[in-house]
Amino acid sequence: METGSPRDAGPGGAMRADGAATTQGAGTEETGTEPAWTGLPPRLLRMRRLLLVVWLGLTALTTGLLLGLLVGPAWAAFALLPLVLMAWGWVLLGRNWRSWRYAERADDLLISRGVLWREETVVPYGRMQLVEVTSGPVERHFRLASVQLHTAAAATDATIPGLDPAEAERLRDRLTELGEARSAGL
């Protein structure tokens, strides 16, 4: 089972009961300069890795069988290529999963992601027009849901993938409530 570590959570990091890393700092009720970051649940990483193994495993098997039967046994060695990609993808998926985090602040929501190119999106509550919770069939099997935020500017639409459905619904309700309260002052 893959879980985040306090090191992954950053300075002052802690682990929640579901295994997601959090960082203690200034959130909506704390004082200081750092927001309280929340990481994504380990189930998202397990789901993505399972999909990687299934698809690249089937590709390796199909490639090996077809090349071995049609061209010759020596050509079946090309089936190792998807297996190498699988190993590389396994590592990259772990790094990508650890890079995702979000923080609720008093006036806005922060979403941070990216390994090589770090991207931090700030979505002010007053600019939110629609907050959706979505979950496809594979996500539902792994008990995951995504929260998608729509704003007036299409460039600032943001998504938080792979949340626990209860957390996704809580976040949707909270963001909707804060969005209505902040937009009433406009």
C-alpha positions as CSV (number, residue, x, y, z in Angstrom):
1,M,0.0,0.0,0.0
2,E,1.4,3.4,-1.1
3,T,1.0,6.2,1.3
4,G,2.4,9.7,1.6
5,S,5.0,10.4,4.3
6,P,5.4,13.4,6.6
7,R,8.4,14.2,4.5
8,D,6.1,14.4,1.5
9,A,3.8,16.7,3.4
10,G,6.6,19.3,3.8
11,P,7.7,21.3,6.9
12,G,5.4,20.6,9.8
13,G,3.8,17.8,7.9
14,A,1.4,15.3,9.3
15,M,-0.6,12.4,8.0
16,R,-4.4,12.2,8.1
17,A,-6.3,9.0,9.0
18,D,-6.8,8.3,5.3
19,G,-3.1,8.5,4.6
20,A,-3.1,11.8,2.8
21,A,-0.4,14.2,3.8
22,T,-1.2,17.6,5.4
23,T,0.9,20.5,6.3
24,Q,0.1,22.6,9.3
25,G,0.1,26.3,8.9
26,A,-2.3,29.2,8.4
27,G,-5.6,28.1,7.0
28,T,-9.0,29.7,7.7
29,E,-8.6,29.4,11.5
30,E,-4.9,29.2,12.1
31,T,-2.3,32.0,12.3
32,G,0.9,32.3,10.3
33,T,1.9,32.6,6.7
34,E,1.6,29.0,5.3
35,P,-1.8,27.6,4.4
36,A,-2.9,24.1,5.7
37,W,-2.3,21.9,2.6
38,T,-4.2,18.7,2.1
39,G,-2.8,15.9,-0.2
40,L,-4.8,13.4,-2.3
41,P,-5.8,10.0,-0.9
42,P,-3.5,7.0,-1.8
43,R,-6.4,5.3,-3.5
44,L,-6.0,7.6,-6.5
45,L,-2.4,6.5,-6.9
46,R,-3.4,2.8,-6.6
47,M,-6.1,3.3,-9.3
48,R,-3.7,5.1,-11.7
49,R,-1.1,2.4,-11.2
50,L,-3.5,-0.4,-11.7
51,L,-4.7,1.2,-15.0
52,L,-1.1,1.6,-16.1
53,V,-0.3,-2.1,-15.4
54,V,-3.5,-3.3,-17.1
55,W,-3.1,-1.3,-20.3
56,L,0.7,-1.7,-20.7
57,G,0.6,-5.3,-19.6
58,L,-2.0,-6.1,-22.3
59,T,0.0,-4.1,-24.8
60,A,3.2,-6.1,-24.0
61,L,1.3,-9.4,-24.2
62,T,-0.3,-8.5,-27.5
63,T,2.9,-7.2,-29.0
64,G,4.8,-10.3,-27.9
65,L,2.3,-12.7,-29.2
66,L,1.7,-11.0,-32.6
67,L,5.4,-10.4,-33.3
68,G,6.4,-13.9,-32.1
69,L,3.8,-15.5,-34.3
70,L,3.9,-13.3,-37.4
71,V,7.5,-12.2,-37.7
72,G,9.6,-14.5,-35.5
73,P,10.5,-15.2,-31.9
74,A,13.4,-12.8,-31.9
75,W,11.0,-9.9,-32.7
76,A,8.9,-10.8,-29.7
77,A,11.6,-9.1,-27.6
78,F,10.0,-5.8,-28.6
79,A,7.3,-6.7,-26.1
80,L,9.8,-5.6,-23.4
81,L,9.3,-2.0,-24.4
82,P,5.9,-1.6,-22.9
83,L,7.2,-3.2,-19.7
84,V,10.0,-0.6,-19.5
85,L,7.4,2.1,-20.0
86,M,5.4,0.5,-17.2
87,A,8.3,0.7,-14.8
88,W,9.0,4.3,-15.7
89,G,5.3,5.3,-15.5
90,W,5.1,3.7,-12.1
91,V,7.7,6.1,-10.7
92,L,6.3,9.1,-12.5
93,L,2.7,8.4,-11.2
94,G,4.0,8.4,-7.7
95,R,5.8,11.7,-8.1
96,N,2.8,13.3,-9.7
97,W,0.5,12.0,-7.0
98,R,2.7,13.5,-4.3
99,S,2.8,16.9,-6.1
100,W,-1.0,17.4,-5.9
101,R,-2.4,19.3,-2.9
102,Y,-5.0,21.9,-2.0
103,A,-5.6,24.4,0.8
104,E,-8.7,26.3,1.8
105,R,-8.0,29.8,2.9
106,A,-10.3,32.6,4.2
107,D,-10.9,34.2,0.8
108,D,-9.7,31.6,-1.8
109,L,-8.8,28.0,-2.6
110,L,-5.2,27.1,-3.5
111,I,-4.5,24.1,-5.8
112,S,-0.8,23.2,-6.3
113,R,0.5,20.5,-8.6
114,G,3.3,19.6,-10.9
115,V,6.7,18.0,-10.7
116,L,8.9,19.7,-13.2
117,W,6.7,22.7,-13.7
118,R,5.0,23.6,-10.5
119,E,1.6,25.2,-11.0
120,E,-0.3,26.9,-8.2
121,T,-3.9,28.0,-9.0
122,V,-5.7,30.5,-6.7
123,V,-9.4,30.5,-7.1
124,P,-11.2,33.3,-5.2
125,Y,-14.5,32.1,-3.6
126,G,-16.3,35.2,-5.0
127,R,-15.4,34.2,-8.6
128,M,-16.8,30.6,-8.5
129,Q,-19.8,30.1,-10.6
130,L,-20.2,26.3,-10.4
131,V,-18.7,23.6,-8.3
132,E,-19.2,20.0,-9.6
133,V,-18.5,16.6,-8.1
134,T,-17.9,13.9,-10.8
135,S,-17.0,10.3,-10.6
136,G,-16.6,7.8,-13.5
137,P,-17.1,4.0,-13.2
138,V,-13.4,3.3,-12.4
139,E,-13.3,6.1,-9.9
140,R,-16.5,4.9,-8.2
141,H,-15.0,1.4,-8.0
142,F,-12.1,2.9,-6.0
143,R,-14.4,5.2,-4.0
144,L,-13.0,8.4,-5.6
145,A,-14.6,11.6,-6.9
146,S,-13.2,14.8,-8.5
147,V,-14.2,18.4,-7.7
148,Q,-14.3,20.7,-10.6
149,L,-14.5,24.5,-10.1
150,H,-15.8,26.7,-12.9
151,T,-15.2,30.5,-12.8
152,A,-16.1,33.4,-15.0
153,A,-12.7,33.1,-16.7
154,A,-12.3,29.7,-18.4
155,A,-8.5,29.8,-17.9
156,T,-9.0,29.6,-14.1
157,D,-11.2,26.5,-14.1
158,A,-9.6,24.1,-11.7
159,T,-10.0,20.4,-10.8
160,I,-9.0,18.5,-7.7
161,P,-8.9,14.8,-8.7
162,G,-9.3,11.6,-6.6
163,L,-10.9,12.8,-3.4
164,D,-12.9,10.6,-1.1
165,P,-16.6,11.2,-2.1
166,A,-17.6,12.5,1.3
167,E,-14.7,15.0,1.2
168,A,-15.6,16.0,-2.3
169,E,-19.2,16.7,-1.3
170,R,-18.1,18.5,1.8
171,L,-15.7,20.6,-0.3
172,R,-18.4,21.3,-2.9
173,D,-20.9,22.4,-0.2
174,R,-18.3,24.6,1.6
175,L,-17.1,26.2,-1.7
176,T,-20.6,26.9,-2.8
177,E,-21.5,28.4,0.5
178,L,-18.4,30.6,0.5
179,G,-18.9,31.5,-3.1
180,E,-22.5,32.7,-2.5
181,A,-21.4,34.7,0.5
182,R,-18.5,36.4,-1.3
183,S,-20.4,37.1,-4.5
184,A,-23.2,38.7,-2.6
185,G,-20.9,41.6,-1.8
186,L,-20.1,42.2,-5.5
